[in-house]
Amino acid sequence: MRTSIFVALLAGLGMGLGLAPAWAQPKSAADGIAEYRKMLEDGNPAELFEARGEALWKRKRGPKNASLEQCDLGKGPGVVKGAFVELPRFFADTGRVMDLETRLVHCMQTLQGLDGAEIAKTPFGRGEQANVTALATWVAASSRGMRFNLSQAHPEERRSYELGKRVFFYRGGTHDFSCAACHSAEGQRIRLQDLPNLTKNPGDGIGFAAWPAYRVSNGEMWSMQLRLNDCYRQQRFPYPGFGSEITVALGTYMGVNAKGAESIAPAIKR
């Protein structure tokens, strides 16, 4: 009894001095969302997409009845670990900068004989596009915990970064929006969720370092290409299209800015 009275007196004294005890401190929306994600991490449904992606990588498919095990993601044929945190990058065999998804489609076309243009036109989450997302999820997971280190050695890589920077700050559309409208300042948020500043390194597992990610709100796996397309939808811009130079350049800009950040992809989102 005396202990209870003593605790109550201390709490009352603290409140009188404007000092609420730790257990009485209200949680911020960001803290609540982070706690929610933490609880779901052990059962992240992204693991199902990872398993499917690995199976697709090894399965012989397409007109050429071949697997993707000789696909070169930038570190040599068949090497997956570490590739994700170095993409987008320049590929000499295509003469252009490619992100993970466009490179996967390139391999699906050259190695398996699938129609790359047709895949690019397929809506997200359907047909071979769903397979691309699963493959990207597995490849990303293979570099989980590694740190981003995108190359800027090739002139095309530097050009891609500068193009991505211009696109990031370009304002237009019916609402005069840009990527920078939401992601170029500290302390901004939307729908109770913090918006990272992507003009610099936002930190481990934030922004570019978190996608692909499983979206709890709609029960779907979202790739970076889908994330960027949806950002344009929210800005009231026309969709840029899968694998467009603009989306790849944005990936280059964000990826270079995230140098040194630890990847947690595939993450889990609200």
N, C-alpha and C positions, 0 to 999 in steps of 0.2 A: 504494500500500500504506500509506504513512505517513498519507495523508488518511483512509483507511478506519479506521485505528487511532485517529486523533484524534477522528473522529466517534463511534466506539464509546466512547471514554473520556469524551467530553462527555455522551453519553447515559447512561452508567453513573453519572457524577457527578450528573446531574440526578435520576435515579431514587433515588440515595442520599440526596438532599436532599428527596425526595418530589415532584419536579417532572418529570413525564413530558413528553417532547417533543410538539409539536402533532400530529405524524402518529401518535402512539401514544395520543392521547386517545380514549377510547371515545365513540361517538355516542349521544346520547339517542334514545329511541324517537321523540320528536317531530321531532328533526332528520332521522331516517331517513325518516319519513313525508313530511316536507316535501320532502326530496330526491327521493323517489319521485314525488311529484306534479309536481315541477318537470320531471322527465324526460318525463312524459306530456303536459305542457301543449301542446306543439307539435302533438301529434296527438290533442287532446281530441275524443272522439267527439261532444261536444255540438255541434260545428260542423255535423254532419249534421242535428241537430234544429233548429238555427238556420235552415238552408237550407229545411227543410221548413216551418218556421213562417212564414218570409217568403213562401213560395209560397202557403200557406194564407191569409195575410192578403190577398193580391192576387187569389186565385181566386174566381170567382163560384160560390156553392154555396147549398144549401138551397132550401126552397119558394119563396123570393123571388128566387132566382138572383142574389144580390148578393155583393159582396166585403165585407171589413171595413175598407176604406180610408177610410170615414167614421166609424169607431169613435172615440169621444172617451174617451181614457184619462186625461183631466184637464188636458190642455194644448191642447185644441181638436181638432176632427175630423181624424183622420188623422195627428196629430202623435205620433210614437213616441219620438224621442230625448228623454231626460230624464224621461220619464213614470215609469219604473220606480223611480227613486230618490225619488219623491214619493208613493209608494203604500205602504199604504192611505191613502185620503183620502175626504172627504165629497163625494158627487155629488148635486147639487140635483135632477136628473131622476129619481132613485130615492128620494131623501130618506134615504139611509143611507150609512155608511162602507163602502167596498168595497176589496178588495185586487185585485191584478192579475188573478188567475184568475176571481174572481167578476165582475169588470168585463168580461172577455173573453166569458164565458158570456152576460152581459147583452147584449152587442153581437151575439153569434151568434144570440140569440133575436130581438132587435128589428130587426136589419138583414137577417138571412138567413132568419128564420122557423123556426129550429131550436128544439126543445123544451128549454128551459133546465132544467126540473125533471128531465127524463129524463137529461140530461147529468150533472146533479149526482148522480144515483143510479147512474151507470155506474161500475164499478170502475176504479181508476187503471190507466192503460196500455192501456185498451181503447177501441175506437170513438172517439166524439167526445172522450172524456176524453184520449186520446192526442194528439188534435189540439190540445186546450187546452194541454197540456204543451209541445208544439212551439211553439205561438204564444207562450207565456210565455217560453220559452227565447230566441226571437228578440227579443222586446221587451226582455228583460233585457239581452241582448247589445248592444242599441242604446244602452244607457246605461253600458256597461262603462267604468270609469275615472272616472266621475262620482261625486259625493259625496252621501250621503243627506241629505235636507232635508224631512222630513215636516212637514206643516202641523198646527198645533194651534190655528188661528184659530177654527174653528167649534166650537160647544158639543158637537156630536156627535163630533167628532174627539177632544176632551178626554175625553168620556165613554167612548169606545172605548179610549183609553189607560188610564184608571182601571180599566175592566173587565178589560183585558188584564193589568194589574198584579195584580189580585186573583186572576185565573185562574192566573197564573204561580206564585203562592205558595200556591195552594189544595192542601191535602194530602188524599188519599183513596185509595180502591181497596184491594185486598187487601194491598198492600205499603206503604200509607201514604206514597205518593210524591207529589211535585209537580215542576213544571219546575225550581223553585228547588233541589231536592235535588241536581241535577247542575250547574246553571248559575248559582249565586249566590255562589261563592267562588273565590278564586284558587288555582291549583296543583292543581286536581282533574283526574283523568283516568279513563278507562274503556277497557279492552281496549287499553292502551298508547297511547291517543289523548287529547290534552289536551282538557279541557272548558272552553270560554270562559265567562267571567262575563258573562251577558247582562243583568244588572241595571244595567249602565253601558255606555259605549262600549267594545266589546272591541278596536277597532282596525280597520285597513283589511283588507278581504277576509275577515273572520272573522264567524262566526255569520250573522246576517241578511244580511250583505253578500256571501255566497257562494252563495246559492240562488236559482234552480234550479242543480242540479249533477248531473254524470254520476257514477253509482256504479259503480266498476270491479268491485266484489265481485259484483254481480248483473247488470252490463251494461245498466242501465236509467237513464233520465233521471228525476231526482226533482225535482218542483216543491216549493215551500214548503208547499202544502197537504198533499202526501204526506208531507213531512218531519214536519209537526206531527202528522198522523194516526199515523205510525209511533212518534213519541215517546209518544203516548198508549197505543199497544199495549205499548211497553216498560214503561210505568208500570202496566200491567194495568188500564187504564181502558177503558171502551167507546169505540169510535170516535166522534168528535164529528160526523162527517159533512162532506162537501165543502161549503165556502163557508158554514159555520155562523158565527154571530156570534162565537162563542168563538175560532175560528181566526183570524178577521179581527182581533179585538181583540188577540190575542197578537201578530199581525204589526204592529199599530199600536204596541204597547208596545215590542217589540224594535226596530222601525224608528225610532221617536222616540229611543230610547236610543242608536241607532247614528248619530245626527246628525253629519255631518262625515266619516264613514268612507267610504272608497273602495270602490265595488262591483267585484268581480271576477267576478260572475255572467255567464255560467254557468261555475261552477268544476268541478273534478274532485275526487272524493272516493274514499276507499279502497273 
